[in-house]
Amino acid sequence: MQFKKSGMYYIVYGLLYLISLLPWRVIYIISDFFYLIAYYIVGYRKKVVFSNLQIAFPDKTEAERIKIAKEFYSQFMDSLVEMIKLISISKKDFQKRHTINASVLNDYYDKLDRVQFTTGHFFSWEFANLGVSLESKFPILVVYMPLSNKIFDRIIYKMRSKFGTILISATEFRTRFHQYTKNKYSLVLVADQNPGNPKNAYWLPFFGKMAPFVKGPEKGARNNHTAVFYAHFYKVKRGYYRTDIEFITDNPESYPEGALTKLLVKKIEDSVKEKPSGYLWSHKRWKFEFDPENHKPV
């Protein structure tokens, strides 16, 4: 059975590798085809997308929100087909397509041991992951959720770690993370995920509506005396991305509890307003309703 699984992995990986060798223009023709299916035929999470856009941009016209939605679906499909293209991409080709102000981070290499990147669900996180790892002096640690399909999980793991990213499974984070804390590191975390328990969360206004935010990024930074950076990555033009890194603090303990999360959430909101179609609107960000009796706002 193990031999069959291994053989199937090489078959699937080989097919995807061959597809990844297609020219970029062909890759985006495939993306356009999937966009038409996702938006016009299947309507993937369309109710969620338009509900989120109504909450975030009530002052925009319906036509403006439709335009954002269509651009979102186009970028979403681009991000999926780009994952295949990234399987075989060379460092030289990648660096032509991704730029980053890495000096903002690298200038602190001799001053700091622990660094934490906080960001949001922006496109394209796959480009950002490879780009930061390629240009950072710090080893990059990324927490990821393994896929249930072991073959595709192995393929994506290989792609994401090709430029040196150290991937830590979310299910193993508590037992594995400590082994990397003896040396310099930079931990990448997403701050706008829904918490497992909304009662144990920081409740903050996000685009004017209360939403729960995980406490982990702030608590980890405070407990480990970790310097905090914010990263916004976005599309410059089709197939080209940029990551902007911003230093936040090297003394997270100086912030009152919840204040650092509030600041980072505001950063994410500002980034979304700047590039609204580049945010993952299919994510149920307002999944939980604020209850004043059970939820304490920051």
C-alpha beads as a LAMMPS data file, in Angstrom:
LAMMPS data file: protein, C-alpha beads

298 atoms
297 bonds

1 atom types
1 bond types

-500.0 500.0 xlo xhi
-500.0 500.0 ylo yhi
-500.0 500.0 zlo zhi

Masses

1 110.0

Atoms # bond

1 1 1 0.000 0.000 0.000
2 1 1 2.835 2.392 0.882
3 1 1 4.509 1.613 -2.454
4 1 1 1.263 2.437 -4.301
5 1 1 0.931 5.747 -2.460
6 1 1 4.543 6.610 -3.211
7 1 1 4.076 5.724 -6.869
8 1 1 0.917 7.822 -7.109
9 1 1 2.768 10.774 -5.582
10 1 1 5.416 10.684 -8.307
11 1 1 2.760 10.381 -11.016
12 1 1 0.767 13.377 -9.729
13 1 1 3.894 15.394 -9.011
14 1 1 5.272 14.618 -12.464
15 1 1 2.048 15.753 -14.162
16 1 1 1.927 18.984 -12.157
17 1 1 5.607 19.609 -12.855
18 1 1 4.980 19.291 -16.592
19 1 1 2.045 21.713 -16.326
20 1 1 4.260 24.116 -14.370
21 1 1 6.594 24.319 -17.381
22 1 1 3.855 25.923 -19.465
23 1 1 4.395 29.616 -20.312
24 1 1 2.871 32.123 -17.897
25 1 1 0.389 33.310 -20.519
26 1 1 -0.977 29.774 -20.857
27 1 1 -1.174 29.429 -17.072
28 1 1 -3.336 32.544 -16.929
29 1 1 -5.585 31.308 -19.735
30 1 1 -6.269 28.311 -17.475
31 1 1 -6.903 30.711 -14.582
32 1 1 -9.389 32.728 -16.651
33 1 1 -11.269 29.519 -17.454
34 1 1 -11.500 28.598 -13.757
35 1 1 -12.597 32.162 -12.949
36 1 1 -15.575 31.855 -15.299
37 1 1 -16.580 28.586 -13.648
38 1 1 -16.063 29.832 -10.074
39 1 1 -17.876 33.139 -10.508
40 1 1 -20.550 32.571 -13.132
41 1 1 -21.348 28.837 -12.943
42 1 1 -20.519 27.444 -9.493
43 1 1 -20.750 30.746 -7.619
44 1 1 -18.172 29.586 -5.070
45 1 1 -19.051 31.176 -1.696
46 1 1 -20.674 34.073 -3.529
47 1 1 -23.067 34.844 -0.664
48 1 1 -20.163 35.035 1.781
49 1 1 -18.105 37.241 -0.538
50 1 1 -20.884 39.761 -1.190
51 1 1 -21.989 39.758 2.460
52 1 1 -18.415 40.556 3.534
53 1 1 -18.093 43.298 0.925
54 1 1 -21.385 44.837 2.075
55 1 1 -20.076 44.961 5.649
56 1 1 -16.672 46.310 4.674
57 1 1 -17.758 48.814 2.043
58 1 1 -21.344 49.931 2.733
59 1 1 -20.666 53.303 1.108
60 1 1 -19.644 51.800 -2.214
61 1 1 -22.204 51.248 -4.936
62 1 1 -23.355 47.757 -5.875
63 1 1 -21.459 48.075 -9.149
64 1 1 -18.254 48.914 -7.249
65 1 1 -18.668 45.895 -4.975
66 1 1 -19.326 43.626 -7.974
67 1 1 -16.128 44.927 -9.570
68 1 1 -14.157 44.129 -6.393
69 1 1 -15.755 40.673 -6.231
70 1 1 -14.869 39.846 -9.828
71 1 1 -11.289 41.005 -9.314
72 1 1 -11.145 38.939 -6.121
73 1 1 -12.257 35.758 -7.922
74 1 1 -9.733 36.426 -10.687
75 1 1 -6.899 36.801 -8.163
76 1 1 -8.113 33.767 -6.244
77 1 1 -7.906 31.595 -9.376
78 1 1 -4.542 33.141 -10.263
79 1 1 -3.208 32.171 -6.845
80 1 1 -4.274 28.555 -7.384
81 1 1 -2.674 28.115 -10.792
82 1 1 0.416 30.051 -9.666
83 1 1 0.978 27.388 -7.008
84 1 1 1.544 24.921 -9.841
85 1 1 3.869 27.321 -11.661
86 1 1 5.902 27.798 -8.464
87 1 1 6.729 24.079 -8.394
88 1 1 9.391 24.507 -11.080
89 1 1 10.173 28.237 -10.891
90 1 1 13.859 29.147 -10.618
91 1 1 15.239 31.687 -8.136
92 1 1 16.153 33.992 -11.002
93 1 1 12.669 33.954 -12.515
94 1 1 11.038 34.252 -9.109
95 1 1 13.077 37.321 -8.155
96 1 1 11.897 39.023 -11.333
97 1 1 8.319 38.493 -10.213
98 1 1 8.566 39.290 -6.509
99 1 1 10.119 42.322 -4.856
100 1 1 10.532 42.981 -1.151
101 1 1 12.042 45.650 1.097
102 1 1 14.012 42.954 2.917
103 1 1 16.495 45.445 4.381
104 1 1 13.825 46.556 6.881
105 1 1 14.095 43.075 8.387
106 1 1 17.741 42.250 7.700
107 1 1 19.012 45.455 9.309
108 1 1 17.865 43.983 12.632
109 1 1 19.652 40.667 12.205
110 1 1 22.571 41.601 14.458
111 1 1 20.277 43.244 17.024
112 1 1 17.466 40.709 17.415
113 1 1 17.178 36.966 17.967
114 1 1 13.412 36.503 17.790
115 1 1 11.217 38.052 15.114
116 1 1 7.528 37.653 14.436
117 1 1 5.798 38.564 11.189
118 1 1 2.097 39.299 11.423
119 1 1 -0.032 39.591 8.322
120 1 1 -3.502 38.966 6.892
121 1 1 -5.113 36.762 4.251
122 1 1 -3.731 38.584 1.215
123 1 1 -2.904 37.328 -2.282
124 1 1 -0.499 35.859 -3.025
125 1 1 0.673 34.290 0.202
126 1 1 2.579 31.654 -1.765
127 1 1 4.722 34.331 -3.433
128 1 1 5.200 36.106 -0.104
129 1 1 6.264 32.894 1.627
130 1 1 8.916 32.082 -0.967
131 1 1 10.025 35.704 -1.308
132 1 1 10.577 36.347 2.391
133 1 1 12.443 33.062 2.816
134 1 1 14.649 33.797 -0.174
135 1 1 15.666 37.296 0.968
136 1 1 15.618 37.071 4.778
137 1 1 18.737 36.571 6.862
138 1 1 16.521 35.067 9.553
139 1 1 15.343 31.476 9.138
140 1 1 11.616 31.698 8.344
141 1 1 9.199 29.506 10.308
142 1 1 5.660 29.140 8.966
143 1 1 2.798 27.382 10.699
144 1 1 0.604 25.490 8.230
145 1 1 -2.443 23.239 8.309
146 1 1 -1.714 19.867 6.630
147 1 1 -4.089 18.747 3.879
148 1 1 -6.112 15.584 4.369
149 1 1 -4.923 14.355 0.963
150 1 1 -1.381 13.159 1.708
151 1 1 -0.225 13.328 -1.914
152 1 1 -1.168 16.980 -2.431
153 1 1 0.014 17.838 1.068
154 1 1 3.458 16.467 0.205
155 1 1 3.545 18.357 -3.113
156 1 1 2.556 21.686 -1.551
157 1 1 5.000 21.134 1.323
158 1 1 7.814 20.623 -1.190
159 1 1 6.831 23.765 -3.119
160 1 1 6.526 25.976 -0.035
161 1 1 9.855 24.903 1.418
162 1 1 11.896 25.084 -1.825
163 1 1 13.645 28.363 -0.850
164 1 1 14.266 27.427 2.761
165 1 1 10.997 27.991 4.609
166 1 1 10.723 25.782 7.691
167 1 1 7.139 24.519 7.821
168 1 1 5.651 23.495 11.167
169 1 1 2.338 21.677 11.247
170 1 1 -0.277 23.452 13.368
171 1 1 -0.955 20.124 15.083
172 1 1 2.715 19.808 16.083
173 1 1 3.514 23.461 16.824
174 1 1 3.481 23.149 20.629
175 1 1 5.879 20.196 20.602
176 1 1 8.214 21.334 17.795
177 1 1 8.478 25.108 18.069
178 1 1 10.832 25.108 21.070
179 1 1 13.595 23.372 19.091
180 1 1 13.960 26.451 16.893
181 1 1 14.011 29.022 19.702
182 1 1 17.649 28.284 20.592
183 1 1 18.774 30.136 17.457
184 1 1 17.640 33.207 15.548
185 1 1 14.295 32.830 13.859
186 1 1 11.376 34.680 12.311
187 1 1 7.911 33.246 12.893
188 1 1 5.153 34.083 10.382
189 1 1 1.594 34.253 11.752
190 1 1 -1.753 35.292 10.306
191 1 1 -3.636 37.619 12.666
192 1 1 -7.084 37.628 11.057
193 1 1 -8.051 33.991 11.545
194 1 1 -11.224 33.085 13.409
195 1 1 -10.489 31.772 16.911
196 1 1 -11.615 28.306 17.903
197 1 1 -13.385 29.761 20.927
198 1 1 -14.838 33.269 20.391
199 1 1 -15.148 33.729 24.155
200 1 1 -11.363 33.468 24.433
201 1 1 -10.515 36.110 21.836
202 1 1 -9.805 39.798 21.418
203 1 1 -13.000 41.423 20.117
204 1 1 -12.283 44.420 17.928
205 1 1 -14.082 46.474 15.285
206 1 1 -13.046 45.365 11.809
207 1 1 -14.470 47.640 9.136
208 1 1 -16.851 48.948 11.785
209 1 1 -18.260 45.559 12.857
210 1 1 -17.067 43.642 15.909
211 1 1 -15.093 40.497 15.143
212 1 1 -12.987 38.093 17.254
213 1 1 -9.232 37.843 16.737
214 1 1 -6.886 35.137 17.996
215 1 1 -4.758 36.011 20.996
216 1 1 -1.836 33.802 19.983
217 1 1 0.295 36.273 17.978
218 1 1 0.237 38.906 20.707
219 1 1 0.648 36.463 23.594
220 1 1 3.554 34.740 21.866
221 1 1 5.308 38.041 21.206
222 1 1 4.848 39.214 24.803
223 1 1 5.852 35.917 26.433
224 1 1 8.946 35.392 24.262
225 1 1 9.975 39.052 24.033
226 1 1 9.714 38.856 20.250
227 1 1 10.114 41.819 17.913
228 1 1 7.029 42.342 15.783
229 1 1 6.904 43.245 12.102
230 1 1 3.906 43.718 9.840
231 1 1 3.881 42.419 6.261
232 1 1 1.558 43.486 3.464
233 1 1 1.893 41.606 0.192
234 1 1 -0.061 42.456 -2.913
235 1 1 -0.251 42.204 -6.688
236 1 1 1.654 44.835 -8.652
237 1 1 0.384 43.470 -11.956
238 1 1 -0.625 40.020 -13.104
239 1 1 2.100 37.562 -12.169
240 1 1 4.121 40.157 -10.227
241 1 1 3.928 40.747 -6.492
242 1 1 5.497 42.864 -3.793
243 1 1 5.927 42.415 -0.040
244 1 1 6.216 45.515 2.135
245 1 1 7.666 44.936 5.599
246 1 1 7.119 47.394 8.436
247 1 1 8.783 47.350 11.847
248 1 1 6.252 47.641 14.681
249 1 1 8.075 47.137 17.997
250 1 1 10.897 45.297 19.714
251 1 1 9.194 45.694 23.100
252 1 1 5.722 44.121 22.834
253 1 1 5.434 43.950 26.626
254 1 1 5.140 47.737 26.719
255 1 1 1.685 47.552 25.099
256 1 1 -1.416 47.087 27.268
257 1 1 -3.070 43.736 26.696
258 1 1 -4.921 43.697 23.386
259 1 1 -3.431 46.987 22.169
260 1 1 -0.844 45.356 19.922
261 1 1 -3.506 43.173 18.294
262 1 1 -5.669 46.274 17.824
263 1 1 -2.782 48.023 16.068
264 1 1 -2.107 45.063 13.768
265 1 1 -5.788 44.666 12.918
266 1 1 -5.843 48.340 11.934
267 1 1 -2.822 47.684 9.691
268 1 1 -4.669 44.823 7.992
269 1 1 -7.774 46.953 7.514
270 1 1 -5.745 49.775 5.968
271 1 1 -4.034 47.300 3.622
272 1 1 -7.395 45.905 2.527
273 1 1 -8.734 49.388 1.838
274 1 1 -5.669 50.088 -0.298
275 1 1 -5.997 46.854 -2.321
276 1 1 -9.557 45.600 -1.688
277 1 1 -9.621 42.841 -4.312
278 1 1 -6.459 41.261 -2.901
279 1 1 -8.098 40.079 0.333
280 1 1 -9.625 36.643 0.927
281 1 1 -13.286 37.699 0.960
282 1 1 -14.495 34.084 0.874
283 1 1 -13.219 33.758 4.454
284 1 1 -16.071 34.072 7.000
285 1 1 -14.433 36.881 8.960
286 1 1 -17.670 37.853 10.724
287 1 1 -18.672 34.260 11.413
288 1 1 -19.393 34.978 15.074
289 1 1 -21.804 37.622 16.348
290 1 1 -20.678 39.911 19.139
291 1 1 -22.472 39.230 22.438
292 1 1 -21.857 41.970 25.087
293 1 1 -22.721 39.535 27.873
294 1 1 -20.141 36.925 26.881
295 1 1 -17.573 38.827 24.795
296 1 1 -15.284 41.502 26.157
297 1 1 -14.102 44.115 23.629
298 1 1 -10.548 45.384 23.756

Bonds

1 1 1 2
2 1 2 3
3 1 3 4
4 1 4 5
5 1 5 6
6 1 6 7
7 1 7 8
8 1 8 9
9 1 9 10
10 1 10 11
11 1 11 12
12 1 12 13
13 1 13 14
14 1 14 15
15 1 15 16
16 1 16 17
17 1 17 18
18 1 18 19
19 1 19 20
20 1 20 21
21 1 21 22
22 1 22 23
23 1 23 24
24 1 24 25
25 1 25 26
26 1 26 27
27 1 27 28
28 1 28 29
29 1 29 30
30 1 30 31
31 1 31 32
32 1 32 33
33 1 33 34
34 1 34 35
35 1 35 36
36 1 36 37
37 1 37 38
38 1 38 39
39 1 39 40
40 1 40 41
41 1 41 42
42 1 42 43
43 1 43 44
44 1 44 45
45 1 45 46
46 1 46 47
47 1 47 48
48 1 48 49
49 1 49 50
50 1 50 51
51 1 51 52
52 1 52 53
53 1 53 54
54 1 54 55
55 1 55 56
56 1 56 57
57 1 57 58
58 1 58 59
59 1 59 60
60 1 60 61
61 1 61 62
62 1 62 63
63 1 63 64
64 1 64 65
65 1 65 66
66 1 66 67
67 1 67 68
68 1 68 69
69 1 69 70
70 1 70 71
71 1 71 72
72 1 72 73
73 1 73 74
74 1 74 75
75 1 75 76
76 1 76 77
77 1 77 78
78 1 78 79
79 1 79 80
80 1 80 81
81 1 81 82
82 1 82 83
83 1 83 84
84 1 84 85
85 1 85 86
86 1 86 87
87 1 87 88
88 1 88 89
89 1 89 90
90 1 90 91
91 1 91 92
92 1 92 93
93 1 93 94
94 1 94 95
95 1 95 96
96 1 96 97
97 1 97 98
98 1 98 99
99 1 99 100
100 1 100 101
101 1 101 102
102 1 102 103
103 1 103 104
104 1 104 105
105 1 105 106
106 1 106 107
107 1 107 108
108 1 108 109
109 1 109 110
110 1 110 111
111 1 111 112
112 1 112 113
113 1 113 114
114 1 114 115
115 1 115 116
116 1 116 117
117 1 117 118
118 1 118 119
119 1 119 120
120 1 120 121
121 1 121 122
122 1 122 123
123 1 123 124
124 1 124 125
125 1 125 126
126 1 126 127
127 1 127 128
128 1 128 129
129 1 129 130
130 1 130 131
131 1 131 132
132 1 132 133
133 1 133 134
134 1 134 135
135 1 135 136
136 1 136 137
137 1 137 138
138 1 138 139
139 1 139 140
140 1 140 141
141 1 141 142
142 1 142 143
143 1 143 144
144 1 144 145
145 1 145 146
146 1 146 147
147 1 147 148
148 1 148 149
149 1 149 150
150 1 150 151
151 1 151 152
152 1 152 153
153 1 153 154
154 1 154 155
155 1 155 156
156 1 156 157
157 1 157 158
158 1 158 159
159 1 159 160
160 1 160 161
161 1 161 162
162 1 162 163
163 1 163 164
164 1 164 165
165 1 165 166
166 1 166 167
167 1 167 168
168 1 168 169
169 1 169 170
170 1 170 171
171 1 171 172
172 1 172 173
173 1 173 174
174 1 174 175
175 1 175 176
176 1 176 177
177 1 177 178
178 1 178 179
179 1 179 180
180 1 180 181
181 1 181 182
182 1 182 183
183 1 183 184
184 1 184 185
185 1 185 186
186 1 186 187
187 1 187 188
188 1 188 189
189 1 189 190
190 1 190 191
191 1 191 192
192 1 192 193
193 1 193 194
194 1 194 195
195 1 195 196
196 1 196 197
197 1 197 198
198 1 198 199
199 1 199 200
200 1 200 201
201 1 201 202
202 1 202 203
203 1 203 204
204 1 204 205
205 1 205 206
206 1 206 207
207 1 207 208
208 1 208 209
209 1 209 210
210 1 210 211
211 1 211 212
212 1 212 213
213 1 213 214
214 1 214 215
215 1 215 216
216 1 216 217
217 1 217 218
218 1 218 219
219 1 219 220
220 1 220 221
221 1 221 222
222 1 222 223
223 1 223 224
224 1 224 225
225 1 225 226
226 1 226 227
227 1 227 228
228 1 228 229
229 1 229 230
230 1 230 231
231 1 231 232
232 1 232 233
233 1 233 234
234 1 234 235
235 1 235 236
236 1 236 237
237 1 237 238
238 1 238 239
239 1 239 240
240 1 240 241
241 1 241 242
242 1 242 243
243 1 243 244
244 1 244 245
245 1 245 246
246 1 246 247
247 1 247 248
248 1 248 249
249 1 249 250
250 1 250 251
251 1 251 252
252 1 252 253
253 1 253 254
254 1 254 255
255 1 255 256
256 1 256 257
257 1 257 258
258 1 258 259
259 1 259 260
260 1 260 261
261 1 261 262
262 1 262 263
263 1 263 264
264 1 264 265
265 1 265 266
266 1 266 267
267 1 267 268
268 1 268 269
269 1 269 270
270 1 270 271
271 1 271 272
272 1 272 273
273 1 273 274
274 1 274 275
275 1 275 276
276 1 276 277
277 1 277 278
278 1 278 279
279 1 279 280
280 1 280 281
281 1 281 282
282 1 282 283
283 1 283 284
284 1 284 285
285 1 285 286
286 1 286 287
287 1 287 288
288 1 288 289
289 1 289 290
290 1 290 291
291 1 291 292
292 1 292 293
293 1 293 294
294 1 294 295
295 1 295 296
296 1 296 297
297 1 297 298
